[in-house]
Amino acid sequence: MKSVKANQSAKPDARPKSAAEVFNDQPKTIRDLAQSLRKLALNAKPTLTENAYGGVKVRLTLYSLNTPANVICGIQPAQGGCLFYLHHVTPDDSAVVKITGQGKHARQVRLNKLTPGDARELRRLIALAISRAA
């Protein structure tokens, strides 16, 4: 049994270890949206690796090609929906979904539902990101 100094409190590890831990404590609508986006990412390229990151307040999953540093996309549950992160794309790459962000590699699409048109466009953008990352 580990001892804890008097001025320290024993805290459980808040880092998520899986997508389930990232999504499960969300309201049902956000959890369902996140699971749909997860399926979209993993079906786009089954060899993508899923990793969960974050702590108590911010949690997300990232989907990488070959190494964890080669991120293709990610999902972060957010108030009222999810942020779907896309690496290797720019706002000019889509006229269907609104891509925002100033990052060198990462941009995001804010979603509160996933329409069939949005799903088609996100699949296309994931494929584009994979082609640019390879």
ABEGO torsion letter per residue (X at the ends): XBBBBAABBBBBBABBABAAAAAAABBAAAAAAAAAAAAAAAAABAABBBBBBEBAABBBBBBBBGBAABBABBBBBBBGEBBBBBBGBBAAABAABBBBEABAABBBBBBABBBAAAAAAAAAAAAAAAAAAX
